[in-house]
């Protein structure tokens, strides 16, 4: 008869014997959703505190916007790329480069690059993906400043872009918790052209500001022509669905410098101390 190994028994192998914090099967049970929600809040909150991130500027826009490298590749194969596609890529690259420039400007002038008493202010925070979000993180990296990526697990996995500060690349399962982290430290929201996800973030912050569920923050939409084409804001006020005063919750800008100028006018800048 083989000797009994005291370190290998049915009791030790049983899932019930695992410490709860090390039992992923247990943590992923439906009944543990509240605990998982709390963990998603606590992990990002503590790591951001450890890094000294006190406030952020959210930059949002489509992950599908073309980077300059994509345009260069398309132009090299212009004989197989139709003119409409090339025109669209050139328009999108202008958005990308503006977001990149803004990420650099805000990082250099807003306090992210020069912390005070260990605290970084106006740190660029994005949804962590490609396109506009990549561009803003890229600009911050080029300035030598930290930047944040709040990624989300999606059916078609969204990968964190390579310009996020690695220690500030987060991943969420719950959209609600991701939105909370995007909003809770925000000094401003800058929104570039985008689709459903971009609209979601824009109207989330607009609603929180309108209802005073958060202190009103400056909201700047880049490329007024695009936004006027896709959303008739004035019609909402004309129908009495929003107050005319609500139209003052946001502004438009056409360049990275103009975005920063409008944020400064609203009081967003490096704190005095």
N, C-alpha and C positions, 0 to 999 in steps of 0.2 A: 504493500500500500504506500502510495506516494505521501511524503510528509506534507502537512498543511502549511501553506505560505501565509503568515499572518498579515502580510501586506497585500494580499489578493484574495478577497472573499466576495461572495454575492452582496453582502451588506455594503462593503466599500465601493463596489461597482454600481450600486443602485443610484439612480438620479436623485432619490430622496435624501441621500447622504451629502450631496454637493452643497457647498455654501451658497445661499441664495444669490449673492453678488456674482458668483462664478457659474451659475446655472442659466445658460442662455435660453434653453428650452422653457424654463420657468418664466424668465423675464419677457419672453415673446408671447406669452399667453394673452388672450384678449383681455382678461381681467386685470392685467398689469399695465394697461395703457396709461393710466394716470402716472404711474411710476416712470414709465419711459418718457412721458411728456416732461416730467420734472427733471429727469436726467438731461434731456436735450436743452432745457433752460440752464441748468447749473453748469454743465461742461463749458459751453461757450462763454457764459458770464464770468466764470472763474478764470479761464484762460485769458480773456480780454483784460480783466483786472490785473492779472499777473504781468501782462505786457504793458500795462499803464495806458490803455486806450480809454479815454474819458468821453470823447465825442467823435462823431463821424459825419461825413457827407455821403449820402447814398447816391450812387450813380446807377441808373437803370436804363436798359434799352435792349433791343433784340440781340439774341445770341446768334442770329442768322446773318447779321450784317457782315459784309465782306471786309477782310483785312487787306492792307496794301499788297501783301504777298500773293493773295488770291487774284487781285486785279492784274498784277504783273504776269502771273501764269496765263490768265485769260488773254491778255494782250499779245503774248508770245504766240498763242494759237488763234490769233484773230481770224484766220481763214476758216476756222471751225466754230467760232463764237459769233452768234448773231448780234447785230448792232444794238438791238434793244437790251440784250443781256449786258453788253459792255457799258451802255449808258447807265443801267441800274447799278452795276458794280462801281462805276466811278462816283455816282451819287452817294452810295453807301460808304465808300472809302472816305469821302469828305466828312461824313458823320463820325466814322471811326477815328480819323485824325483829330477831329475837334474834341472827342471824348479823351483821347490820349493826351492832347495838349492841356485839357482842363485837369486831368488827373495830376499832371506835373505841376501846373500852376497852383492848384489848391494845396498840394503837398508841400511845396516850397514856401508858400505864403501863409498857410493857415494854422501851422503849429504841429503838423505831423512829423516834419523833419527836425524840428527843434523843440523837444519836450521841455516843459517847465515843471520842476519838482517831480520829475519822472513821468508826468502825464502828457500823453500825446492828444492833441485836439484836431478835429476836422480830418480824421483819417479816412481815406477813401474806402468805402464799403460797397461791394457789388454782390450780385447774385452768384458770382464765381464762375460763370460759364464763358463762352466765347463771344465774338462780336463786340458790341459796345462795352460789355463788362470787362472783357479782356483788355480793351483799349484803355479804360480808366485805370485798371490795375497796372498796365504796362507803363502808363505815364507816371504813376506813383513810383514804380520801381526805378524808372529812369532818373527820377529826382533823388533816389537813394532813401526813400521813405517807406515805412511799412504800409501795407494795405490789406484789406480783409476780403475774403470770399465766402459768402454764405451759400454753399451749394445745397441742392436738394436731390434726393434719390428719385429718379424718374424711370418709367418703363424702358425708355431708351436712355441709358445711363448718361447723365451729364458729367463730363470730366472737368475737374478744376483746371482753370487756365494756368499756364506756367509762370505768370507774373505775380500771382498772389504770394505774399509772405508765407512760406510753408507752415510756420507755426500758427498762422491765422487763417488757415484753410479749413473751414468747418463743413460738416455734412449733416443735413437734417432729413428726417423722415416726414415730419409734420410741417405742412405749409404754414399753419398758424404760428408755430413756434419760430419758424424762420422769419415770418413777418414781424413778430414781436421783437426779435433781435435786430432786424433792420431798422425798426422805428424807435426803439427805446433810447438810443444814444444819438439820434440824428439831429444835427444842427440845420440840415438842409437836405432837399431832394432835388436832384438834377435828372431830368428824364429826356432821353434821346428817343428817336423813332423806334417803335417796336410793335409787337402784336398783343395777344391776349395776356401773357404774363406781365408785360410792361404796363398795360392798362390796369391790370389787377393791382399792381404796386402803386401806381399813380392814384387810383381812386381810393385805395386803402388809406393813404396818407391824407388825401383831400378830405375824406370823410372824418378821419380822426381829428383833423384840424378844424373842420367846420363844426363838429359837435363838441369841441373842446375836451375830447378824451385824451389829447396830448397838447402840449403847448404848441400854438401855431408855428410852423417853421417855413422859411422861404421855399417855394417850389418854382423851379424854372424849367420850362419846356424848350428844348432846342429844336430849331427849324419851325418857325411859326407856320410856314406854308404847309408843311406836312400835317401839323396838328389841326389847323383850320380845315384841311381837306378831309380828315378822317373823323373829326368830332365837331359837331356844331354846338359849341358851348353857349353861344348867345341864344340859341333856340331854347335851351333849358331855362334860361332866365325869362325869356319872352313868354313861355308857357306857365310861368310861375312855379316851376318844379324846383328851382333853386332861387335864392335871393340874388338880386343884382350885385349885392355886396360880395357874394361868394366868388364872383369873377375876379375879385382882387386877391384871392387866395393863391393865385399863380401868375407868373409872368413868362414872357418869351425872350429868347436870346438867339443870336445868329452866329456867335463866335465864342471861343473859349474865354477870351478876355471879357466879353460882354457878360457871360455867365458870372464870372468872378466879381465884376463891377456891381452887378445887381445883388449878389449875395452880400457884398460889403455894405451896400446901401441899406440892407436889411439887418445889419449888425453882425454878420458872420465874418469872423476874422480871428486872428490869433489873440487869445485872451491877454489882458494886460499883466496878469500875474498868476 
